[in-house]
Amino acid sequence: MSRSSSPARKASLIALVFVMYSYTTGGPFGLEDQITTSGPGLTLLFDLLLPFFWCIPVSLVVAELTTAIPVEGGFYRWVRVGFGDFWGFLAGWWNWTASFVLGGAYAVLFSDYLSYFFPLIVGWKHFLASLALIAVIAYVNVRGIQMVGVVATVLEIFILLPVAAMCVIAATKWHHNPFVPFVPPHVPRFQVFGIGLALGLWLYSGYEQLSSVAEEVENPQRNYPLSLALVVPLSIATYVLPTLLSLAALGNWQDWHTRYFSDAALLIGGRWLGFWMTLAAMVTNISLLNATVLTSTRMPSTMAEDGYLPPFLSGIHPRYRTPWIGILVSSAFYGLFALKSLTQLITVYAWLRIATTLMTVLAAWKLRRTQPDLPRPFHIPWGRAGIVYVVAAPIVMSVVAMVGSDSFALRWGPVAILLGPVAYLLVRKMRARHERKMS
C-alpha cells in the first residue's frame, strides 16, 4: 500500500522544523574540538561562512526538488530520476549504511553521559543502556512522524534553554577577544584548515535528509522551503553564539575538548548551569538519534518497494502506517555498532555523507537539463548562476575536506564508498536470478 494513501496523521510545519533542526544540529555540542585544532578565530569564521558554501546551497536544492518531486525516499528517488538506477541505488545505499555508524554513535554518547551521572554504568551495563535507548526511539518512530515531532520539540526546548541561559550570562562577562588567536601557534596551516573544515562540514550536513519523509508531511511544497529558511539561520546561531560568548567570557581556548560546553557552563554560571548543560548534552544524543531513525529508515523501505532490497523491508505497520520492519532492522544495526566507541568510524561516515550530498545537488543540475518544464513551486534563484553556485560550492568544499581527512578516513573512506557498487552488482544478480525462476 502506498504511504501517500495511508490514513496516518502527517507532520505539521512546527514538527518538521524541530525534527529537521534535531537532525541537522540538535545543539552546539560537537564543535568543541574544533577550537583547539583550528583555533578560535578560524573556528568562528568557519561556522559563520561555511553555511554559504555547504548547507545553504544544499537547502536551496532540497527546497526546489522537494516542491517539484515530493515523494517518499526524497533524494534517493531524485537521483534515480536524474541519473538512473545505479546512481540512485548508491545514494540510498550510502545513506542507509552511514546511518548504522551514526545511530550507534549517538547511543554510545548517550550512555557516556549517563555514566557521568551514574558511574556504575560501565561494560555490559553501558551497552545495555545504549540498546535500551535504541529500543525506545525505535518504538517512538514506529508510532509515526507526528510522535517523532512531539518528542523532538520537547527535547530541543529542553536543550536550548540552558544554552540560551549560558549565552546571556556570558555576555555580561565579556573580557577577552574571542577571535584570538586566529589559529593555534606552531601547527601546520593545511592541517589546521583541513581538520576544521571537515568538522564544519559534519556540523552543517544533513539538510537533504528530511526529504526522505516528504509524503508524511503536510503540504510539503510549502512547508519544506519554510522549514529550511527557519532551520539554517537557527543552526548558525546555535553554533556561533555560545562559542563566541563562552570564548569572550573565559578566554581559555586551549582548554577546550570534547564535551567542554558543560565545563564552560560550570565556569560561567555555576554548578546549576553546569549540571543542566551536561544533562542537555545527554538529551541531545536522544534527539539526534530520534531524527536519525526517522530519516534513515525510510530508505530501506523505499528501496525495497523499488526492488533493490529484500521485499520484507517494505512492510508497513497495519495501525501506524510506518515502515516498521525497516525501523526495526535499522535499529538492530545501530545496536551492533553500539558495541564499541566509534570515533574513527565517524570520519568514514563523513565520506558517505559527502557522497550522498554531492549526488543530491548534481540531481538538481541534471533535472534542470532533462526536465526543464517540471513544475517547481520553489525555484533556485539567480538563474544559471544559482545552479552553478549550489553545485560548485559543495563540490569544492567536499574535495578540500576529503584531502584534509585523517589517515584512517583516507584509508577506509574509499572502501566504504566502493562497497556501494559491490552491493548493487549483488542485488542485480539476485534480481536476475529471481526473474528467471518466475519466468
C-alpha positions in Angstrom: 0.0 0.0 0.0 1.4 3.4 -0.9 2.1 5.6 2.1 0.6 8.5 0.2 -2.9 6.9 0.6 -2.4 5.9 4.3 -4.6 7.5 7.0 -1.6 8.3 9.2 -1.6 11.8 10.6 1.1 14.0 9.0 3.7 16.3 10.5 2.9 20.0 10.7 5.3 22.8 9.9 6.4 23.2 13.5 7.0 19.5 13.9 9.0 19.5 10.7 11.1 22.4 11.9 12.0 20.7 15.1 12.7 17.3 13.5 14.9 19.0 10.9 16.7 21.0 13.5 17.2 17.9 15.6 18.8 16.0 12.7 21.0 18.8 11.4 22.0 20.5 14.6 20.5 19.3 17.9 22.6 21.8 19.9 26.1 23.3 20.0 27.7 20.1 21.2 30.3 18.5 19.0 32.3 21.5 17.8 34.5 21.9 21.0 37.5 20.1 19.5 37.4 22.5 16.5 38.5 25.3 18.9 41.8 23.6 19.8 42.6 22.0 16.4 41.7 25.0 14.2 41.9 27.9 16.7 39.1 30.1 18.0 39.3 32.7 15.2 39.3 30.2 12.3 36.5 28.1 14.0 34.2 31.1 14.3 35.0 32.1 10.7 34.2 28.6 9.6 31.0 28.4 11.5 29.9 31.8 10.1 30.9 31.4 6.5 30.8 27.6 5.8 26.9 27.6 5.5 27.2 29.8 2.4 29.3 27.0 0.7 27.6 23.9 2.2 24.2 23.9 3.9 22.7 26.9 2.2 23.3 25.6 -1.4 22.1 22.2 -0.3 19.0 23.7 1.3 18.2 25.5 -1.9 18.4 22.3 -3.9 16.3 20.4 -1.4 13.6 23.2 -1.4 13.4 23.0 -5.3 13.4 19.3 -5.6 11.0 18.6 -2.7 8.5 21.0 -4.1 8.9 19.5 -7.6 9.0 15.8 -6.6 7.6 15.4 -3.0 7.9 11.6 -2.8 8.9 9.2 0.0 12.6 8.5 -0.3 13.4 12.0 -1.3 16.9 12.5 -2.6 17.3 8.7 -3.4 14.5 8.9 -5.9 15.6 12.3 -7.3 19.0 10.8 -8.1 17.3 7.8 -9.7 15.2 10.1 -11.9 18.2 12.2 -12.9 20.9 9.6 -13.3 19.3 6.2 -13.4 19.0 3.1 -11.2 22.8 2.6 -10.5 23.4 6.1 -9.1 20.1 6.2 -7.3 20.9 2.9 -5.6 24.3 4.2 -4.5 22.7 7.4 -3.0 20.2 5.3 -1.0 22.8 2.6 0.0 25.4 5.1 1.1 22.9 7.0 3.2 21.4 3.9 4.8 24.7 2.2 5.7 26.2 5.5 7.0 23.2 5.7 9.4 24.4 2.5 11.1 27.5 4.2 12.3 25.7 7.4 13.2 22.9 5.8 15.1 25.3 3.6 17.1 27.5 6.6 17.9 24.6 8.6 19.3 23.5 5.7 21.5 27.1 5.3 22.8 27.5 9.0 23.5 24.2 9.0 25.4 25.5 6.2 27.6 28.8 8.0 28.1 26.9 11.0 29.5 24.7 8.7 31.5 27.7 7.1 33.2 28.8 10.6 34.2 25.7 10.8 36.4 25.8 7.0 37.3 29.4 5.8 37.4 28.4 2.2 37.7 27.1 2.1 34.1 30.2 0.5 32.5 30.9 -2.6 30.4 27.8 -4.6 29.7 25.6 -2.1 31.5 26.9 0.7 29.2 25.9 -1.4 26.2 22.5 -2.3 27.7 21.8 1.4 28.3 22.6 2.1 24.6 20.3 -0.8 23.5 17.5 0.5 25.7 17.7 3.9 24.2 17.6 2.5 20.7 14.6 0.4 21.5 12.7 3.3 23.0 13.5 5.5 20.0 12.5 2.7 17.6 9.1 2.5 19.3 8.6 6.3 19.0 9.4 6.1 15.3 7.1 3.1 14.7 4.3 5.3 16.2 4.8 7.8 13.3 6.3 11.1 12.4 3.8 13.1 14.5 5.0 11.5 17.7 8.6 11.9 16.5 7.9 15.6 16.0 6.4 15.9 19.5 9.4 14.2 21.1 11.8 16.4 19.0 10.0 19.6 20.1 10.1 18.8 23.8 13.8 17.6 23.7 15.0 20.6 21.7 13.3 23.2 24.0 14.9 21.4 27.0 18.3 21.6 25.2 18.2 25.2 24.1 17.1 26.7 27.4 20.5 26.2 29.2 22.3 27.2 26.1 20.4 30.5 26.0 20.9 31.0 29.7 24.7 30.5 29.3 24.8 33.0 26.4 23.0 35.7 28.4 25.3 35.2 31.5 28.5 35.0 29.3 27.6 38.2 27.5 27.8 40.1 30.9 31.3 38.7 31.4 32.9 39.6 28.1 36.6 40.1 29.0 38.5 38.6 26.0 38.8 38.8 22.2 37.1 35.5 21.1 39.0 35.6 17.8 42.5 35.5 19.3 44.5 33.5 18.4 43.1 33.1 14.9 44.9 29.7 14.5 46.9 27.7 17.0 50.6 28.6 17.0 53.2 26.2 15.7 50.7 24.0 13.8 50.9 23.3 10.0 48.4 25.6 8.3 46.8 23.0 6.0 46.3 20.6 8.9 44.5 23.4 10.8 42.4 24.3 7.8 41.6 20.7 6.7 40.6 19.3 10.1 38.4 22.3 10.9 36.7 22.2 7.5 35.9 18.5 7.8 34.4 19.0 11.2 32.5 22.1 10.0 31.0 20.1 7.1 29.9 17.4 9.5 28.2 20.0 11.7 26.3 21.6 8.8 25.4 18.3 7.0 22.1 16.5 6.6 19.8 19.2 5.1 18.7 16.8 2.4 17.7 14.0 4.8 14.2 15.1 5.7 13.2 14.9 2.0 13.0 11.1 2.7 9.7 11.6 4.6 8.1 14.1 2.1 4.9 12.1 1.9 4.5 12.2 5.7 4.5 16.0 5.9 1.5 18.3 5.5 1.7 20.4 2.3 5.4 19.6 1.6 5.6 22.1 -1.3 5.0 24.9 1.2 6.4 23.6 4.5 9.8 22.3 3.3 11.1 25.7 2.0 9.8 27.4 5.1 11.4 24.9 7.4 14.7 25.2 5.7 14.5 29.0 5.8 14.0 28.8 9.6 16.4 26.0 10.5 19.5 27.2 8.6 19.9 30.5 10.5 18.9 28.8 13.8 21.7 26.3 13.2 24.2 29.0 12.5 23.2 30.9 15.7 23.3 27.6 17.7 26.9 27.0 16.8 28.3 30.6 16.7 26.7 32.4 19.7 27.5 30.0 22.6 31.0 29.5 21.2 31.7 33.2 20.7 30.3 34.3 24.1 32.0 31.5 26.0 35.4 32.3 24.5 34.8 36.0 25.2 33.9 35.3 28.8 36.6 32.7 29.6 39.4 33.3 27.1 40.7 29.7 27.6 40.6 28.3 24.1 43.5 25.9 24.7 41.3 24.1 27.4 38.5 23.2 25.0 37.9 19.5 24.5 35.1 17.1 23.7 32.0 17.9 25.9 33.6 21.2 27.0 30.4 23.2 26.9 29.5 21.5 30.2 32.7 22.9 31.8 32.1 26.3 30.2 28.6 26.4 31.7 30.0 25.5 35.1 32.6 28.2 35.0 30.2 30.9 33.6 27.0 30.2 35.6 28.0 27.9 38.4 27.1 24.3 39.4 23.4 24.5 38.5 24.1 25.6 34.9 26.9 23.1 34.5 24.6 20.3 35.6 21.8 21.5 33.3 24.2 21.8 30.4 25.6 18.3 30.9 22.0 16.9 31.1 21.2 18.9 27.9 24.2 17.3 26.1 23.0 13.9 27.0 19.5 14.7 25.8 20.9 16.0 22.6 22.0 12.5 21.7 18.5 11.2 22.2 17.2 14.0 19.9 19.8 13.2 17.3 19.1 9.5 17.4 15.3 10.2 17.2 15.7 12.2 14.0 18.2 9.8 12.5 15.9 6.9 12.9 13.1 8.8 11.2 15.1 10.0 8.2 17.3 6.9 7.5 14.8 4.1 8.0 12.6 5.3 5.1 15.5 4.5 2.8 15.4 0.6 3.1 11.6 0.5 2.8 11.6 2.8 -0.3 14.4 0.9 -1.9 12.6 -2.4 -1.2 9.5 -1.0 -2.8 11.6 -0.4 -5.9 13.0 -3.9 -5.9 16.6 -3.0 -4.7 16.4 -4.6 -1.2 14.5 -7.7 0.1 10.7 -7.1 -0.2 10.1 -7.7 3.5 11.8 -4.4 4.3 8.9 -2.6 2.7 6.4 -3.8 5.3 4.1 -1.1 6.7 2.6 -1.2 10.2 -1.1 -2.0 10.0 -2.1 0.6 12.5 0.5 3.4 12.4 1.3 3.1 8.6 5.0 3.4 9.2 7.8 1.3 7.7 8.2 -0.7 10.9 10.3 -3.5 9.5 12.9 -1.1 8.1 12.9 0.7 11.5 13.5 -2.5 13.5 16.2 -3.8 11.1 18.0 -0.5 11.1 17.8 -0.3 14.9 19.3 -3.7 15.1 22.3 -2.5 13.1 22.6 0.6 15.4 22.7 -1.8 18.4 25.6 -3.8 16.8 27.6 -0.6 16.2 27.0 0.5 19.8 29.2 -2.3 21.0 32.3 -0.1 21.0 33.5 3.5 20.6 33.1 4.8 17.0 35.3 7.9 16.9 37.3 6.8 13.9 34.2 5.4 12.1 32.6 8.8 12.3 35.3 10.1 9.9 34.3 7.3 7.4 30.7 8.3 7.9 31.7 11.8 6.7 32.8 10.3 3.3 29.4 8.6 2.9 27.6 11.7 3.9 29.5 13.9 1.4 28.9 11.4 -1.4 25.2 11.4 -0.8 25.1 15.2 -0.7 27.0 15.6 -3.9 24.6 13.2 -5.7 21.7 15.3 -4.4 23.0 18.6 -5.7 24.0 17.1 -9.0 20.5 15.7 -9.4 19.2 19.3 -9.3 21.5 20.2 -12.1 20.6 17.1 -14.2 16.9 17.6 -13.8 17.1 21.2 -14.9 18.6 19.9 -18.1 16.5 16.9 -18.7 13.1 18.1 -17.3 13.1 21.9 -17.7 9.3 22.0 -17.8 8.9 20.1 -14.5 6.7 22.3 -12.2 8.9 23.8 -9.5 6.9 25.8 -6.9 10.2 26.8 -5.4 12.9 27.7 -7.8 16.6 28.1 -7.0 17.2 31.8 -7.5 19.7 33.7 -9.7 19.1 31.6 -12.9 22.1 29.8 -14.3 24.4 31.4 -11.7 22.3 29.9 -9.0 22.7 26.4 -10.3 26.4 26.8 -10.7 26.6 28.1 -7.1 24.5 25.2 -5.5 26.6 22.6 -7.3 30.1 24.0 -7.4 30.3 25.2 -3.8 29.6 21.8 -2.2 31.9 20.1 -4.7 34.8 22.4 -3.8 34.2 22.0 -0.1 34.0 18.2 -0.4 37.3 17.9 -2.2 39.1 20.0 0.3 37.6 18.1 3.2 38.5 14.7 1.8 42.1 15.7 1.1 42.3 17.0 4.6 40.9 13.9 6.2 43.0 11.9 8.8 44.8 8.8 7.7 42.1 6.4 8.9 39.5 8.1 6.9 41.7 8.3 3.8 42.3 4.5 4.1 38.7 3.4 4.8 36.6 6.1 3.4 37.1 5.0 -0.2 36.4 1.4 0.9 33.0 2.4 2.3 32.2 4.2 -0.9 33.2 1.2 -3.1 31.0 -1.2 -1.1 28.1 0.6 -2.8 28.8 -0.6 -6.3 29.6 -4.1 -5.0 26.2 -4.2 -3.3 24.5 -3.0 -6.5 26.1 -5.9 -8.5 24.9 -8.4 -5.9 21.4 -7.0 -6.0 21.3 -7.1 -9.7 22.4 -10.8 -9.8 19.7 -11.7 -7.2 17.0 -9.9 -9.1 18.0 -11.6 -12.3 18.0 -15.0 -10.6 14.6 -14.3 -9.2 13.2 -13.2 -12.5 14.5 -16.4 -14.2 12.7 -18.5 -11.6 9.5 -16.6 -12.1 9.5 -16.9 -15.9 
